[in-house]
Amino acid sequence: RQTLRRLQRNGDKNDKGGINMNRKILFRGFSPDETGEKTIYIEGNPIKGNWVYGWYCMYPFGGWPCKDAIIPTDKALNGEHCFVKVIPETVGQYTGKADKRGQKIFEGDIHYETEKSPISGKCEYQEIKHGDFLDFWSIVDSYGFYRVTSRGECAAFDEYTTEWARIVGNVYENPELMEESA
């Protein structure tokens, strides 16, 4: 409902008056597992596990209340129905864009600007976020995604961002990157 309102407000309509939805809807979340290959940090505490990519949902996992889950796309497309419990804070939406190396960009990713930033005039790390962000220069295909420097300065996330930035990590595995550019 909120996304529909945001798209309508941005005027991203097709010639029949409908909303253009020409990006893939995909989420990622971190599933805790002692044998996992990755380590993330939540409030400074290390947690081992793996990233799961797919569709976001809520699932009871044998009891109420429901917990955050991802239905892995690779399994769902093969006819398997499984729900993987994920840490809610780590769930991030796919932006529909890739960086200059072709890597998919998700909410929570940290990208490094290889050209001088129009925000600060220098190369720096920036976090990709999702939410209400309006900017005079915003372009309608950002779908509510924007970027934030470690100093809290915001700018639109648009096709120019993907031309001169590359993903170098995310705020859960590499929190020190955002601290470095402060």
Secondary structure, DSSP 8 states (H G I E B T S, - for coil): -HHHHHHHHHT-B-TTS-B---S---EEEEEE-TT-SEEEEETTEEEEEEEEEEEEEEE-TTSSS-EEEEEEHHHHTTT----EE--GGG-EEEEEEE-TTS-EEETTEEEEESS--TTTSS--EEEEEES----TT--GGGTTEEEEETT--EEE--HHHHHSEEEEEETTT-HHHHHHT-
